[in-house]
Amino acid sequence: MTIKTALAALVLALAPAIATAACFGDHSQQAMSCAEGKIWDEATSACVDAAV
């Protein structure tokens, strides 16, 4: 087996593990979007009516 073939096989063998690991990151900084006329309230962790 040549070195190129061995490296290609190694990359293909590790690709699913690397792709899966990317899904388990820190998701605490995701953006929250609320409907029009509402804003995100950190205290209640919910969308509330915007004070006009």
C-alpha positions as CSV (number, residue, x, y, z in Angstrom):
1,M,0.0,0.0,0.0
2,T,1.4,3.4,-1.0
3,I,1.6,6.3,1.4
4,K,-1.0,8.2,-0.6
5,T,-3.4,5.4,-0.3
6,A,-2.8,4.9,3.4
7,L,-3.3,8.6,4.1
8,A,-6.5,8.7,2.0
9,A,-7.8,5.7,3.9
10,L,-7.0,7.3,7.3
11,V,-8.8,10.5,6.3
12,L,-11.8,8.7,5.2
13,A,-11.9,6.6,8.4
14,L,-11.6,9.7,10.6
15,A,-14.0,11.9,8.7
16,P,-17.3,10.8,10.4
17,A,-15.7,11.2,13.9
18,I,-14.5,14.7,13.1
19,A,-17.9,15.6,11.7
20,T,-19.7,14.3,14.7
21,A,-17.4,16.1,17.1
22,A,-18.3,19.4,15.5
23,C,-22.0,19.0,16.6
24,F,-21.1,18.8,20.3
25,G,-19.8,22.4,20.7
26,D,-20.9,25.1,23.1
27,H,-24.4,26.1,22.0
28,S,-25.0,28.6,24.8
29,Q,-24.4,31.6,22.5
30,Q,-27.2,30.8,19.9
31,A,-29.2,33.8,18.8
32,M,-32.9,33.8,19.9
33,S,-35.4,35.5,17.7
34,C,-38.8,36.7,18.8
35,A,-41.9,37.6,16.8
36,E,-42.4,41.2,15.7
37,G,-43.3,43.4,18.6
38,K,-41.6,41.2,21.2
39,I,-38.2,41.1,22.7
40,W,-36.1,38.5,24.5
41,D,-36.2,38.7,28.3
42,E,-33.2,37.1,29.9
43,A,-34.8,36.9,33.3
44,T,-37.7,34.7,32.1
45,S,-35.9,33.2,29.1
46,A,-38.9,34.0,26.9
47,C,-40.2,36.5,24.4
48,V,-42.2,39.3,26.0
49,D,-44.1,42.3,24.7
50,A,-41.8,45.2,23.9
51,A,-42.4,48.2,26.1
52,V,-43.4,51.1,23.9
